[in-house]
Amino acid sequence: MIEKLKEVKKAKDILQKLDTKRKKLVLESIAYEIIKNQKDIIEKNQIDISNAFAQNLKKSMIDRLIIDKNKIKDMADAIYDIAKMPEPVGKVLAQWTTKSSLHISKVATPIGVIGIIYESRPNVTSDTFALCFKSSNITILKGGKEARNTNMAIVSSIQKVLMSYDLPKDIVTYLDISRDETYQLLKQNDTIDLIIPRGGESLISFVVSNTTIPVIKHDKGLCHTYIDKYADIQKAIDISIDAKCRRVEICGAMESLLVHKDIADIFLPQIKTEFEKRDITLKGCQKTRDIIDIDKANEKDFQTEYLDKILSIKIVEDTTQAIKHIQRYGSSHSDAIVSEDKTQAKLFLDAVDSACVYLNTSTQFTDGGEFGFGAEIGISTNKLHARGPMGLSELLTYKYQISSEGKTRA
């Protein structure tokens, strides 16, 4: 591993000299190569899926692991979209002249070497590489063992294209290493400039507790949807169903539904019927259970990111109580209000301190592609540097370029 990291330093200098046109050509060729090699990638994915079943992994993790022709197309499309985006490196973010006649430009520059430690999702392999490459950052990937074969097949396609353009394959490095070796990786702050962990709470905790490298967390998504008393009922039903059921295993899925007491008698029986059609297990507070016959929700339920067909429901007095509930139990990921009242909507949008706060919209839109970023390297729940879906601009830092006509400071 240490030897591989030494090669990364050499690759970094070459990558940061590539111009926009060449980066675009390379990315387009990689997208094409992934489509061309889809049979091999899917075959390798089948090995990983078989192993996952044999190891009795959770269904939600297996769902995130699956790669088929549609997923391959999505991966390639994301790379094409990123390739077409404007060049982010060297962009002048601001310019001004000081009272001392210094001309200052704030210019976007690559972070350098970015390590991504992630679980399950093989599309993370191609998405994160494409974003890092476009922003002239070296990519170091440490995927979970459950997706080992799929990830290595994708990386092989990427490296094949890099070498065909006479570029070092170490522009992307995949580390198939143990937990102990991962611990050593997290100490390599002389090589790696940023670590981004994507996965469950145990992975995030392990990385944060053991690294000497700056971290941007892709933390859990304990997402809420609040149905205000001024909500349009049909709109509230449609949004709630999508927020929970479109894909239960993603971090933007709703885990808790909050309902204003004045609309609960009308809304809850209807939403129960819709969720039952989709095999969603409902758990509720006592006030909820007085209206609909469902399981009891305890304190732990409101603290749980299920990533499964389970949903907790709570009746609240008003918008302020909904906000307090989210402040107590939420993960600062994505939360929504459904309301036709501008005052309640503004109160919620301003007071809920999450990375993404929605009005009359499903929380499942928290996604780099949906935000127009091509893809994302993660959904940051940090407050510093980056929040929400991380696209190209979040993979850059900046420097100041200063010039004058021979100014000195006496």
ABEGO torsion letter per residue (X at the ends): XAAAAAAAAAAAAAAAABBAAAAAAAAAAAAAAAAAAAAAAAAAAAAAAAAAAAAGBBAAAAAAABBBAAAAAAAAAAAAAAAABBBABGBBABBBBBAAGBBBBBBBBBAGBBBBBBBGBAAAAAAAAAAAAAAGBBBBBBBBAAAAAAAAAAAAAAAAAAAAAGBBAAABBBBBBBAAAAAAAAABAAABABBBBBEBAAAAAAAAAABABBBBBBBBBBBBBBBBAABBAAAAAAAAAAAAAABAABAABBABBBBBAAAAAAAAAAAAAAAAAAGBBBBBBAAAAAABBBBBBBAAAAABBAGBBBBBBBBBABAAAAAAAAAAABAGBBBBBBBABAAAAAAAAAABBBABBBBGBBAAABBAAAAGAGBBAEBBABABGBBEBBBAAAABBBBBBBBBBGBBBX
